[in-house]
Amino acid sequence: MKWIAEGITHISIGVLVILVTAVDGPKDATSQLVYVVSACVLVVLAALTAATGSRTSVVWFRICPFVLSTAAALLILAALI
């Protein structure tokens, strides 16, 4: 169930970021707020995955926190630039 919930969360965040950027543009205050909030959610998911996924032998659970943290950093960078 965690896989499904996390997958839906990733897709929802991606769609939200794309839609708000398409509607308001990347420099709008709303877009920047969505970027920062989305980055925070990704960092929380990364921490949760690191805490729970480090106990498994599945490689993707061990890689996921780095991927999520990188995506969060890129969203923060997009909000700042």
Kinemage of the C-alpha trace (Angstrom):
@kinemage 1
@onewidth
@group {chain A} dominant
@subgroup {mainchain}
@vectorlist {calphas} color= white
{ca met a 1} P 0.000 0.000 0.000
{ca lys a 2} L 2.905 2.351 0.655
{ca trp a 3} L 3.982 2.021 -2.967
{ca ile a 4} L 0.537 3.008 -4.207
{ca ala a 5} L 0.152 5.908 -1.784
{ca glu a 6} L 3.612 7.256 -2.527
{ca gly a 7} L 3.103 6.861 -6.270
{ca ile a 8} L -0.168 8.776 -6.159
{ca thr a 9} L 1.522 11.477 -4.083
{ca his a 10} L 4.366 11.826 -6.594
{ca ile a 11} L 1.986 12.040 -9.537
{ca ser a 12} L -0.262 14.548 -7.735
{ca ile a 13} L 2.657 16.810 -6.822
{ca gly a 14} L 3.967 16.677 -10.383
{ca val a 15} L 0.573 17.504 -11.879
{ca leu a 16} L 0.050 20.345 -9.380
{ca val a 17} L 3.437 21.894 -10.185
{ca ile a 18} L 2.841 21.593 -13.936
{ca leu a 19} L -0.672 23.059 -13.764
{ca val a 20} L 0.200 26.000 -11.524
{ca thr a 21} L 3.194 26.814 -13.707
{ca ala a 22} L 1.113 26.608 -16.887
{ca val a 23} L -1.682 28.774 -15.474
{ca asp a 24} L 0.216 31.394 -13.474
{ca gly a 25} L 3.755 31.197 -14.819
{ca pro a 26} L 6.905 30.334 -12.910
{ca lys a 27} L 7.450 33.804 -11.411
{ca asp a 28} L 4.010 34.167 -9.818
{ca ala a 29} L 3.860 34.124 -6.007
{ca thr a 30} L 1.340 31.281 -6.087
{ca ser a 31} L 3.644 29.158 -8.218
{ca gln a 32} L 6.576 29.803 -5.934
{ca leu a 33} L 4.507 28.894 -2.883
{ca val a 34} L 3.428 25.644 -4.556
{ca tyr a 35} L 7.083 24.879 -5.352
{ca val a 36} L 8.162 25.370 -1.733
{ca val a 37} L 5.254 23.402 -0.245
{ca ser a 38} L 5.782 20.597 -2.751
{ca ala a 39} L 9.484 20.508 -1.888
{ca cys a 40} L 8.636 20.234 1.812
{ca val a 41} L 6.282 17.317 1.124
{ca leu a 42} L 9.007 15.590 -0.887
{ca val a 43} L 11.517 16.050 1.947
{ca val a 44} L 9.041 14.536 4.424
{ca leu a 45} L 8.465 11.600 2.060
{ca ala a 46} L 12.213 11.200 1.657
{ca ala a 47} L 12.673 11.048 5.421
{ca leu a 48} L 9.835 8.548 5.779
{ca thr a 49} L 11.228 6.377 3.006
{ca ala a 50} L 14.721 6.563 4.476
{ca ala a 51} L 13.404 5.488 7.865
{ca thr a 52} L 11.280 2.629 6.557
{ca gly a 53} L 13.050 1.632 3.353
{ca ser a 54} L 16.517 1.279 4.801
{ca arg a 55} L 15.501 -1.987 6.405
{ca thr a 56} L 14.613 -3.684 3.125
{ca ser a 57} L 16.762 -5.254 0.470
{ca val a 58} L 14.904 -3.409 -2.311
{ca val a 59} L 17.381 -1.087 -3.984
{ca trp a 60} L 14.714 1.393 -5.109
{ca phe a 61} L 13.717 2.152 -1.514
{ca arg a 62} L 17.327 2.987 -0.731
{ca ile a 63} L 17.679 5.252 -3.781
{ca cys a 64} L 14.314 6.983 -3.396
{ca pro a 65} L 15.334 9.434 -0.608
{ca phe a 66} L 18.147 10.788 -2.796
{ca val a 67} L 15.835 11.181 -5.789
{ca leu a 68} L 13.164 12.908 -3.701
{ca ser a 69} L 15.720 15.200 -2.065
{ca thr a 70} L 17.110 16.160 -5.463
{ca ala a 71} L 13.619 16.914 -6.768
{ca ala a 72} L 12.941 19.027 -3.659
{ca ala a 73} L 16.191 20.948 -4.169
{ca leu a 74} L 15.246 21.644 -7.777
{ca leu a 75} L 11.837 22.948 -6.720
{ca ile a 76} L 13.436 25.232 -4.123
{ca leu a 77} L 15.855 26.446 -6.773
{ca ala a 78} L 12.933 27.137 -9.109
{ca ala a 79} L 11.211 29.147 -6.374
{ca leu a 80} L 14.329 31.242 -5.764
{ca ile a 81} L 15.245 32.005 -9.341
